[in-house]
Amino acid sequence: MSSTGDKVKGMANEAAGNVKQGVGKATGNDKLRAEGVVQEKKGEAQQAVGKAKDALKKGVDEA
């Protein structure tokens, strides 16, 4: 997957995770809230992968 694709999927997962956390908190559903936290962290990791790919590509292009 491209770096942009990783970053976009990461942002989507973060947003979905935040929504799940909010719904879980509003309804008192701890399981849904926990799933939201996990999904948010997954999104953050995906974005980090995308940024690392960008940095690596930039380094290769400059070499």
MARKOL-275098 format. One record per atom (N, C-alpha, C): residue in one letter; x, y, z. Coordinates in pm, whole numbers, padded with zeros to 5 digits, always signed. Layout:
N
aXYZ ...
// end
This chain:
63
m+00085-00117+00000 m+00000+00000+00000 m+00089+00124+00000 s+00043+00228-00065 s+00121+00351-00073 s+00119+00424+00061 s+00210+00516+00075 s+00216+00594+00200 s+00088+00675+00218 t+00035+00728+00108 t-00090+00805+00118 t-00204+00714+00160 g-00210+00595+00103 g-00314+00498+00140 g-00307+00462+00288 d-00185+00442+00338 d-00168+00411+00480 d-00218+00526+00567 k-00184+00647+00526 k-00224+00763+00606 k-00376+00783+00603 v-00437+00762+00487 v-00583+00778+00476 v-00654+00671+00558 k-00611+00546+00546 k-00674+00439+00625 k-00653+00465+00774 g-00538+00516+00809 g-00509+00548+00948 g-00603+00655+01001 m-00624+00758+00921 m-00714+00865+00963 m-00858+00813+00977 a-00898+00726+00886 a-01033+00668+00892 a-01049+00582+01017 n-00948+00503+01048 n-00956+00419+01168 n-00957+00503+01295 e-00878+00609+01295 e-00879+00698+01411 e-01017+00760+01432 a-01076+00808+01323 a-01209+00870+01332 a-01313+00770+01379 a-01312+00651+01321 a-01408+00548+01361 a-01388+00510+01507 g-01263+00502+01549 g-01233+00470+01688 g-01286+00576+01783 n-01271+00701+01744 n-01322+00810+01827 n-01474+00804+01839 v-01541+00772+01727 v-01687+00761+01730 v-01728+00647+01822 k-01662+00532+01808 k-01694+00418+01894 k-01675+00454+02041 q-01567+00524+02071 q-01543+00563+02210 q-01655+00653+02261 g-01696+00748+02179 g-01802+00840+02218 g-01934+00768+02241 v-01969+00679+02149 v-02094+00603+02163 v-02086+00512+02285 g-01972+00448+02302 g-01954+00360+02418 g-01965+00435+02549 k-01908+00553+02553 k-01915+00635+02674 k-02058+00682+02699 a-02126+00725+02592 a-02263+00777+02606 a-02361+00668+02649 t-02337+00545+02605 t-02430+00436+02635 t-02385+00350+02752 g-02267+00380+02805 g-02215+00300+02915 g-02165+00164+02871 n-02133+00152+02743 n-02085+00025+02686 n-01932+00024+02689 d-01876-00037+02792 d-01730-00039+02807 d-01661-00117+02696 k-01726-00222+02647 k-01667-00302+02539 k-01651-00218+02413 l-01754-00144+02376 l-01749-00059+02257 l-01645+00051+02274 r-01638+00104+02392 r-01539+00209+02421 r-01397+00154+02405 a-01374+00033+02457 a-01242-00030+02446 a-01208-00060+02300 e-01307-00106+02223 e-01284-00131+02081 e-01244-00001+02011 g-01306+00108+02051 g-01272+00237+01993 g-01130+00278+02021 v-01085+00252+02142 v-00946+00285+02178 v-00850+00204+02092 v-00878+00075+02077 v-00792-00012+01997 v-00789+00034+01852 q-00907+00067+01798 q-00914+00111+01658 q-00841+00243+01639 e-00852+00332+01735 e-00781+00460+01726 e-00630+00437+01725 k-00581+00349+01810 k-00438+00321+01815 k-00391+00256+01685 k-00476+00170+01628 k-00444+00108+01499 k-00429+00217+01393 g-00518+00313+01395 g-00511+00424+01299 g-00385+00506+01315 e-00348+00530+01439 e-00225+00606+01465 e-00104+00530+01410 a-00104+00399+01428 a+00007+00317+01379 a+00011+00318+01226 q-00106+00309+01162 q-00110+00314+01016 q-00056+00447+00964 q-00091+00554+01030 q-00040+00685+00987 q+00112+00692+01004 a+00162+00633+01112 a+00306+00633+01135 a+00378+00555+01025 v+00318+00444+00981 v+00377+00365+00873 v+00382+00450+00745 g+00273+00520+00716 g+00270+00606+00598 g+00376+00714+00604 k+00392+00775+00719 k+00494+00880+00734 k+00635+00822+00721 a+00655+00701+00773 a+00786+00637+00762 a+00817+00605+00616 k+00716+00559+00541 k+00736+00533+00399 k+00774+00661+00326 d+00707+00771+00361 d+00740+00900+00298 d+00884+00939+00327 a+00925+00924+00452 a+01061+00961+00492 a+01163+00873+00421 l+01133+00745+00411 l+01225+00652+00345 l+01236+00687+00196 k+01123+00713+00133 k+01123+00749-00009 k+01200+00879-00030 k+01180+00976+00057 k+01251+01103+00046 k+01402+01080+00059 g+01441+00994+00154 g+01582+00965+00173 g+01643+00895+00052 v+01568+00804-00009 v+01617+00733-00128 v+01626+00830-00245 d+01527+00917-00260 d+01527+01013-00370 d+01643+01111-00360 e+01683+01144-00237 e+01793+01239-00217 e+01929+01175-00233 a+01936+01044-00224 a+02065+00975-00230 a+02117+00965-00372 
// end
